[in-house]
C-alpha cells in the first residue's frame, strides 16, 4: 500500500466474547509498536431480562 491509500477488513465473529488481535508478521517488534488490540463482541438480548 502507498501512503494515503485505505483498505477495509470484513470480519465475522461467530460468538459474543472478547477476541485478541495481533499481527503474525514480525511479532518481535510489531506488538512492541502497539499493533494489537481487542474486539469486544456483544449480541442483543444476550442476557436475560431482569424484573425491576
mmCIF file of the N, C-alpha and C atoms, coordinates in Angstrom:
data_MODEL
# 
_entry.id   MODEL 
# 
loop_
_atom_site.group_PDB 
_atom_site.id 
_atom_site.type_symbol 
_atom_site.label_atom_id 
_atom_site.label_alt_id 
_atom_site.label_comp_id 
_atom_site.label_asym_id 
_atom_site.label_entity_id 
_atom_site.label_seq_id 
_atom_site.pdbx_PDB_ins_code 
_atom_site.Cartn_x 
_atom_site.Cartn_y 
_atom_site.Cartn_z 
_atom_site.occupancy 
_atom_site.B_iso_or_equiv 
_atom_site.pdbx_formal_charge 
_atom_site.auth_seq_id 
_atom_site.auth_comp_id 
_atom_site.auth_asym_id 
_atom_site.auth_atom_id 
_atom_site.pdbx_PDB_model_num 
ATOM 1   N N  . UNK A 1 1  ? 0.839   -1.182  0.000  1.00 0.00 ? 1  UNK A N  1 
ATOM 2   C CA . UNK A 1 1  ? 0.000   0.000   0.000  1.00 0.00 ? 1  UNK A CA 1 
ATOM 3   C C  . UNK A 1 1  ? 0.878   1.237   0.000  1.00 0.00 ? 1  UNK A C  1 
ATOM 4   N N  . UNK A 1 2  ? 0.394   2.225   -0.651 1.00 0.00 ? 2  UNK A N  1 
ATOM 5   C CA . UNK A 1 2  ? 1.081   3.507   -0.696 1.00 0.00 ? 2  UNK A CA 1 
ATOM 6   C C  . UNK A 1 2  ? 0.508   4.431   0.380  1.00 0.00 ? 2  UNK A C  1 
ATOM 7   N N  . UNK A 1 3  ? 1.303   5.394   0.851  1.00 0.00 ? 3  UNK A N  1 
ATOM 8   C CA . UNK A 1 3  ? 0.778   6.346   1.838  1.00 0.00 ? 3  UNK A CA 1 
ATOM 9   C C  . UNK A 1 3  ? -0.489  7.023   1.321  1.00 0.00 ? 3  UNK A C  1 
ATOM 10  N N  . UNK A 1 4  ? -1.478  7.112   2.189  1.00 0.00 ? 4  UNK A N  1 
ATOM 11  C CA . UNK A 1 4  ? -2.742  7.747   1.829  1.00 0.00 ? 4  UNK A CA 1 
ATOM 12  C C  . UNK A 1 4  ? -3.790  6.792   1.299  1.00 0.00 ? 4  UNK A C  1 
ATOM 13  N N  . UNK A 1 5  ? -3.397  5.577   0.932  1.00 0.00 ? 5  UNK A N  1 
ATOM 14  C CA . UNK A 1 5  ? -4.369  4.593   0.463  1.00 0.00 ? 5  UNK A CA 1 
ATOM 15  C C  . UNK A 1 5  ? -5.091  3.979   1.664  1.00 0.00 ? 5  UNK A C  1 
ATOM 16  N N  . UNK A 1 6  ? -6.289  3.476   1.436  1.00 0.00 ? 6  UNK A N  1 
ATOM 17  C CA . UNK A 1 6  ? -7.058  2.853   2.502  1.00 0.00 ? 6  UNK A CA 1 
ATOM 18  C C  . UNK A 1 6  ? -7.476  1.451   2.077  1.00 0.00 ? 6  UNK A C  1 
ATOM 19  N N  . UNK A 1 7  ? -7.858  0.652   3.057  1.00 0.00 ? 7  UNK A N  1 
ATOM 20  C CA . UNK A 1 7  ? -8.388  -0.674  2.797  1.00 0.00 ? 7  UNK A CA 1 
ATOM 21  C C  . UNK A 1 7  ? -9.400  -1.008  3.876  1.00 0.00 ? 7  UNK A C  1 
ATOM 22  N N  . UNK A 1 8  ? -10.143 -2.063  3.676  1.00 0.00 ? 8  UNK A N  1 
ATOM 23  C CA . UNK A 1 8  ? -11.197 -2.430  4.616  1.00 0.00 ? 8  UNK A CA 1 
ATOM 24  C C  . UNK A 1 8  ? -11.143 -3.929  4.866  1.00 0.00 ? 8  UNK A C  1 
ATOM 25  N N  . UNK A 1 9  ? -11.226 -4.293  6.138  1.00 0.00 ? 9  UNK A N  1 
ATOM 26  C CA . UNK A 1 9  ? -11.353 -5.692  6.530  1.00 0.00 ? 9  UNK A CA 1 
ATOM 27  C C  . UNK A 1 9  ? -12.820 -5.976  6.812  1.00 0.00 ? 9  UNK A C  1 
ATOM 28  N N  . UNK A 1 10 ? -13.284 -7.134  6.423  1.00 0.00 ? 10 UNK A N  1 
ATOM 29  C CA . UNK A 1 10 ? -14.620 -7.588  6.807  1.00 0.00 ? 10 UNK A CA 1 
ATOM 30  C C  . UNK A 1 10 ? -14.429 -8.823  7.664  1.00 0.00 ? 10 UNK A C  1 
ATOM 31  N N  . UNK A 1 11 ? -14.846 -8.711  8.925  1.00 0.00 ? 11 UNK A N  1 
ATOM 32  C CA . UNK A 1 11 ? -14.641 -9.785  9.890  1.00 0.00 ? 11 UNK A CA 1 
ATOM 33  C C  . UNK A 1 11 ? -15.971 -10.388 10.296 1.00 0.00 ? 11 UNK A C  1 
ATOM 34  N N  . UNK A 1 12 ? -15.959 -11.665 10.575 1.00 0.00 ? 12 UNK A N  1 
ATOM 35  C CA . UNK A 1 12 ? -17.141 -12.363 11.051 1.00 0.00 ? 12 UNK A CA 1 
ATOM 36  C C  . UNK A 1 12 ? -16.801 -13.006 12.387 1.00 0.00 ? 12 UNK A C  1 
ATOM 37  N N  . UNK A 1 13 ? -17.494 -12.593 13.433 1.00 0.00 ? 13 UNK A N  1 
ATOM 38  C CA . UNK A 1 13 ? -17.282 -13.163 14.756 1.00 0.00 ? 13 UNK A CA 1 
ATOM 39  C C  . UNK A 1 13 ? -18.454 -14.080 15.077 1.00 0.00 ? 13 UNK A C  1 
ATOM 40  N N  . UNK A 1 14 ? -18.216 -15.367 15.279 1.00 0.00 ? 14 UNK A N  1 
ATOM 41  C CA . UNK A 1 14 ? -19.311 -16.317 15.466 1.00 0.00 ? 14 UNK A CA 1 
ATOM 42  C C  . UNK A 1 14 ? -19.978 -16.250 16.837 1.00 0.00 ? 14 UNK A C  1 
ATOM 43  N N  . UNK A 1 15 ? -19.298 -15.748 17.834 1.00 0.00 ? 15 UNK A N  1 
ATOM 44  C CA . UNK A 1 15 ? -19.821 -15.757 19.195 1.00 0.00 ? 15 UNK A CA 1 
ATOM 45  C C  . UNK A 1 15 ? -19.612 -14.405 19.860 1.00 0.00 ? 15 UNK A C  1 
ATOM 46  N N  . UNK A 1 16 ? -20.400 -14.168 20.898 1.00 0.00 ? 16 UNK A N  1 
ATOM 47  C CA . UNK A 1 16 ? -20.208 -12.973 21.723 1.00 0.00 ? 16 UNK A CA 1 
ATOM 48  C C  . UNK A 1 16 ? -19.115 -13.277 22.735 1.00 0.00 ? 16 UNK A C  1 
ATOM 49  N N  . UNK A 1 17 ? -18.013 -12.562 22.642 1.00 0.00 ? 17 UNK A N  1 
ATOM 50  C CA . UNK A 1 17 ? -16.885 -12.709 23.564 1.00 0.00 ? 17 UNK A CA 1 
ATOM 51  C C  . UNK A 1 17 ? -15.832 -11.671 23.215 1.00 0.00 ? 17 UNK A C  1 
ATOM 52  N N  . UNK A 1 18 ? -14.708 -11.737 23.852 1.00 0.00 ? 18 UNK A N  1 
ATOM 53  C CA . UNK A 1 18 ? -13.604 -10.829 23.546 1.00 0.00 ? 18 UNK A CA 1 
ATOM 54  C C  . UNK A 1 18 ? -12.573 -11.592 22.720 1.00 0.00 ? 18 UNK A C  1 
ATOM 55  N N  . UNK A 1 19 ? -12.196 -11.010 21.600 1.00 0.00 ? 19 UNK A N  1 
ATOM 56  C CA . UNK A 1 19 ? -11.204 -11.601 20.714 1.00 0.00 ? 19 UNK A CA 1 
ATOM 57  C C  . UNK A 1 19 ? -9.945  -10.743 20.739 1.00 0.00 ? 19 UNK A C  1 
ATOM 58  N N  . UNK A 1 20 ? -8.794  -11.372 20.657 1.00 0.00 ? 20 UNK A N  1 
ATOM 59  C CA . UNK A 1 20 ? -7.496  -10.712 20.681 1.00 0.00 ? 20 UNK A CA 1 
ATOM 60  C C  . UNK A 1 20 ? -6.947  -10.666 19.269 1.00 0.00 ? 20 UNK A C  1 
ATOM 61  N N  . UNK A 1 21 ? -6.505  -9.490  18.833 1.00 0.00 ? 21 UNK A N  1 
ATOM 62  C CA . UNK A 1 21 ? -5.891  -9.332  17.513 1.00 0.00 ? 21 UNK A CA 1 
ATOM 63  C C  . UNK A 1 21 ? -4.435  -8.968  17.682 1.00 0.00 ? 21 UNK A C  1 
ATOM 64  N N  . UNK A 1 22 ? -3.585  -9.581  16.884 1.00 0.00 ? 22 UNK A N  1 
ATOM 65  C CA . UNK A 1 22 ? -2.198  -9.158  16.752 1.00 0.00 ? 22 UNK A CA 1 
ATOM 66  C C  . UNK A 1 22 ? -1.669  -9.684  15.428 1.00 0.00 ? 22 UNK A C  1 
ATOM 67  N N  . UNK A 1 23 ? -0.753  -8.974  14.802 1.00 0.00 ? 23 UNK A N  1 
ATOM 68  C CA . UNK A 1 23 ? -0.220  -9.424  13.522 1.00 0.00 ? 23 UNK A CA 1 
ATOM 69  C C  . UNK A 1 23 ? 0.708   -10.622 13.697 1.00 0.00 ? 23 UNK A C  1 
ATOM 70  N N  . UNK A 1 24 ? 0.766   -11.443 12.684 1.00 0.00 ? 24 UNK A N  1 
ATOM 71  C CA . UNK A 1 24 ? 1.645   -12.606 12.721 1.00 0.00 ? 24 UNK A CA 1 
ATOM 72  C C  . UNK A 1 24 ? 2.918   -12.381 11.902 1.00 0.00 ? 24 UNK A C  1 
ATOM 73  N N  . UNK A 1 25 ? 3.156   -11.151 11.511 1.00 0.00 ? 25 UNK A N  1 
ATOM 74  C CA . UNK A 1 25 ? 4.370   -10.806 10.772 1.00 0.00 ? 25 UNK A CA 1 
ATOM 75  C C  . UNK A 1 25 ? 5.274   -10.019 11.715 1.00 0.00 ? 25 UNK A C  1 
ATOM 76  N N  . UNK A 1 26 ? 6.445   -10.512 11.959 1.00 0.00 ? 26 UNK A N  1 
ATOM 77  C CA . UNK A 1 26 ? 7.445   -9.859  12.819 1.00 0.00 ? 26 UNK A CA 1 
ATOM 78  C C  . UNK A 1 26 ? 6.860   -9.460  14.172 1.00 0.00 ? 26 UNK A C  1 
ATOM 79  N N  . UNK A 1 27 ? 6.317   -10.446 14.880 1.00 0.00 ? 27 UNK A N  1 
ATOM 80  C CA . UNK A 1 27 ? 5.739   -10.196 16.196 1.00 0.00 ? 27 UNK A CA 1 
ATOM 81  C C  . UNK A 1 27 ? 6.762   -9.639  17.173 1.00 0.00 ? 27 UNK A C  1 
ATOM 82  N N  . UNK A 1 28 ? 8.033   -9.849  16.907 1.00 0.00 ? 28 UNK A N  1 
ATOM 83  C CA . UNK A 1 28 ? 9.067   -9.379  17.829 1.00 0.00 ? 28 UNK A CA 1 
ATOM 84  C C  . UNK A 1 28 ? 9.083   -7.862  17.963 1.00 0.00 ? 28 UNK A C  1 
ATOM 85  N N  . UNK A 1 29 ? 8.626   -7.142  16.962 1.00 0.00 ? 29 UNK A N  1 
ATOM 86  C CA . UNK A 1 29 ? 8.574   -5.684  17.130 1.00 0.00 ? 29 UNK A CA 1 
ATOM 87  C C  . UNK A 1 29 ? 7.196   -5.087  16.879 1.00 0.00 ? 29 UNK A C  1 
ATOM 88  N N  . UNK A 1 30 ? 6.315   -5.754  16.139 1.00 0.00 ? 30 UNK A N  1 
ATOM 89  C CA . UNK A 1 30 ? 5.013   -5.134  15.862 1.00 0.00 ? 30 UNK A CA 1 
ATOM 90  C C  . UNK A 1 30 ? 4.166   -4.986  17.117 1.00 0.00 ? 30 UNK A C  1 
ATOM 91  N N  . UNK A 1 31 ? 4.221   -5.951  18.015 1.00 0.00 ? 31 UNK A N  1 
ATOM 92  C CA . UNK A 1 31 ? 3.456   -5.818  19.252 1.00 0.00 ? 31 UNK A CA 1 
ATOM 93  C C  . UNK A 1 31 ? 4.060   -4.743  20.146 1.00 0.00 ? 31 UNK A C  1 
ATOM 94  N N  . UNK A 1 32 ? 5.371   -4.615  20.135 1.00 0.00 ? 32 UNK A N  1 
ATOM 95  C CA . UNK A 1 32 ? 6.017   -3.543  20.909 1.00 0.00 ? 32 UNK A CA 1 
ATOM 96  C C  . UNK A 1 32 ? 5.614   -2.163  20.385 1.00 0.00 ? 32 UNK A C  1 
ATOM 97  N N  . UNK A 1 33 ? 5.254   -2.084  19.092 1.00 0.00 ? 33 UNK A N  1 
ATOM 98  C CA . UNK A 1 33 ? 4.818   -0.823  18.495 1.00 0.00 ? 33 UNK A CA 1 
ATOM 99  C C  . UNK A 1 33 ? 3.337   -0.551  18.750 1.00 0.00 ? 33 UNK A C  1 
ATOM 100 N N  . UNK A 1 34 ? 2.657   -1.477  19.404 1.00 0.00 ? 34 UNK A N  1 
ATOM 101 C CA . UNK A 1 34 ? 1.249   -1.266  19.716 1.00 0.00 ? 34 UNK A CA 1 
ATOM 102 C C  . UNK A 1 34 ? 0.288   -1.814  18.685 1.00 0.00 ? 34 UNK A C  1 
ATOM 103 N N  . UNK A 1 35 ? 0.763   -2.693  17.805 1.00 0.00 ? 35 UNK A N  1 
ATOM 104 C CA . UNK A 1 35 ? -0.109  -3.247  16.771 1.00 0.00 ? 35 UNK A CA 1 
ATOM 105 C C  . UNK A 1 35 ? -0.826  -4.481  17.299 1.00 0.00 ? 35 UNK A C  1 
ATOM 106 N N  . UNK A 1 36 ? -1.724  -4.252  18.225 1.00 0.00 ? 36 UNK A N  1 
ATOM 107 C CA . UNK A 1 36 ? -2.541  -5.315  18.793 1.00 0.00 ? 36 UNK A CA 1 
ATOM 108 C C  . UNK A 1 36 ? -3.793  -4.670  19.383 1.00 0.00 ? 36 UNK A C  1 
ATOM 109 N N  . UNK A 1 37 ? -4.790  -5.473  19.677 1.00 0.00 ? 37 UNK A N  1 
ATOM 110 C CA . UNK A 1 37 ? -5.987  -4.909  20.279 1.00 0.00 ? 37 UNK A CA 1 
ATOM 111 C C  . UNK A 1 37 ? -7.031  -5.973  20.533 1.00 0.00 ? 37 UNK A C  1 
ATOM 112 N N  . UNK A 1 38 ? -8.153  -5.540  21.087 1.00 0.00 ? 38 UNK A N  1 
ATOM 113 C CA . UNK A 1 38 ? -9.255  -6.427  21.418 1.00 0.00 ? 38 UNK A CA 1 
ATOM 114 C C  . UNK A 1 38 ? -10.499 -6.039  20.628 1.00 0.00 ? 38 UNK A C  1 
ATOM 115 N N  . UNK A 1 39 ? -11.293 -7.033  20.312 1.00 0.00 ? 39 UNK A N  1 
ATOM 116 C CA . UNK A 1 39 ? -12.635 -6.835  19.779 1.00 0.00 ? 39 UNK A CA 1 
ATOM 117 C C  . UNK A 1 39 ? -13.604 -7.365  20.826 1.00 0.00 ? 39 UNK A C  1 
ATOM 118 N N  . UNK A 1 40 ? -14.451 -6.499  21.340 1.00 0.00 ? 40 UNK A N  1 
ATOM 119 C CA . UNK A 1 40 ? -15.463 -6.913  22.316 1.00 0.00 ? 40 UNK A CA 1 
ATOM 120 C C  . UNK A 1 40 ? -16.774 -7.070  21.558 1.00 0.00 ? 40 UNK A C  1 
ATOM 121 N N  . UNK A 1 41 ? -17.176 -8.307  21.326 1.00 0.00 ? 41 UNK A N  1 
ATOM 122 C CA . UNK A 1 41 ? -18.355 -8.607  20.518 1.00 0.00 ? 41 UNK A CA 1 
ATOM 123 C C  . UNK A 1 41 ? -19.513 -8.934  21.448 1.00 0.00 ? 41 UNK A C  1 
ATOM 124 N N  . UNK A 1 42 ? -20.623 -8.212  21.289 1.00 0.00 ? 42 UNK A N  1 
ATOM 125 C CA . UNK A 1 42 ? -21.817 -8.464  22.100 1.00 0.00 ? 42 UNK A CA 1 
ATOM 126 C C  . UNK A 1 42 ? -22.988 -8.778  21.171 1.00 0.00 ? 42 UNK A C  1 
ATOM 127 N N  . UNK A 1 43 ? -23.993 -9.404  21.734 1.00 0.00 ? 43 UNK A N  1 
ATOM 128 C CA . UNK A 1 43 ? -25.224 -9.683  20.998 1.00 0.00 ? 43 UNK A CA 1 
ATOM 129 C C  . UNK A 1 43 ? -26.388 -9.040  21.730 1.00 0.00 ? 43 UNK A C  1 
ATOM 130 N N  . UNK A 1 44 ? -27.347 -8.520  20.975 1.00 0.00 ? 44 UNK A N  1 
ATOM 131 C CA . UNK A 1 44 ? -28.574 -8.017  21.587 1.00 0.00 ? 44 UNK A CA 1 
ATOM 132 C C  . UNK A 1 44 ? -29.293 -9.178  22.246 1.00 0.00 ? 44 UNK A C  1 
ATOM 133 N N  . UNK A 1 45 ? -29.918 -8.897  23.376 1.00 0.00 ? 45 UNK A N  1 
ATOM 134 C CA . UNK A 1 45 ? -30.674 -9.915  24.110 1.00 0.00 ? 45 UNK A CA 1 
ATOM 135 C C  . UNK A 1 45 ? -29.799 -11.067 24.583 1.00 0.00 ? 45 UNK A C  1 
ATOM 136 N N  . UNK A 1 46 ? -28.524 -10.817 24.804 1.00 0.00 ? 46 UNK A N  1 
ATOM 137 C CA . UNK A 1 46 ? -27.626 -11.873 25.274 1.00 0.00 ? 46 UNK A CA 1 
ATOM 138 C C  . UNK A 1 46 ? -27.949 -12.264 26.712 1.00 0.00 ? 46 UNK A C  1 
ATOM 139 N N  . UNK A 1 47 ? -28.242 -11.271 27.552 1.00 0.00 ? 47 UNK A N  1 
ATOM 140 C CA . UNK A 1 47 ? -28.576 -11.541 28.960 1.00 0.00 ? 47 UNK A CA 1 
ATOM 141 C C  . UNK A 1 47 ? -30.087 -11.615 29.118 1.00 0.00 ? 47 UNK A C  1 
ATOM 142 N N  . UNK A 1 48 ? -30.532 -12.366 30.106 1.00 0.00 ? 48 UNK A N  1 
ATOM 143 C CA . UNK A 1 48 ? -31.963 -12.453 30.410 1.00 0.00 ? 48 UNK A CA 1 
ATOM 144 C C  . UNK A 1 48 ? -32.464 -11.110 30.932 1.00 0.00 ? 48 UNK A C  1 
ATOM 145 N N  . UNK A 1 49 ? -33.756 -10.855 30.683 1.00 0.00 ? 49 UNK A N  1 
ATOM 146 C CA . UNK A 1 49 ? -34.379 -9.656  31.236 1.00 0.00 ? 49 UNK A CA 1 
ATOM 147 C C  . UNK A 1 49 ? -34.488 -9.790  32.752 1.00 0.00 ? 49 UNK A C  1 
ATOM 148 N N  . UNK A 1 50 ? -34.387 -8.665  33.469 1.00 0.00 ? 50 UNK A N  1 
ATOM 149 C CA . UNK A 1 50 ? -34.459 -8.665  34.921 1.00 0.00 ? 50 UNK A CA 1 
ATOM 150 C C  . UNK A 1 50 ? -35.660 -7.819  35.334 1.00 0.00 ? 50 UNK A C  1 
ATOM 151 N N  . UNK A 1 51 ? -36.456 -8.353  36.264 1.00 0.00 ? 51 UNK A N  1 
ATOM 152 C CA . UNK A 1 51 ? -37.584 -7.580  36.796 1.00 0.00 ? 51 UNK A CA 1 
ATOM 153 C C  . UNK A 1 51 ? -37.035 -6.463  37.672 1.00 0.00 ? 51 UNK A C  1 
ATOM 154 N N  . UNK A 1 52 ? -37.547 -5.251  37.485 1.00 0.00 ? 52 UNK A N  1 
ATOM 155 C CA . UNK A 1 52 ? -37.004 -4.127  38.222 1.00 0.00 ? 52 UNK A CA 1 
ATOM 156 C C  . UNK A 1 52 ? -37.863 -3.560  39.225 1.00 0.00 ? 52 UNK A C  1 
# 
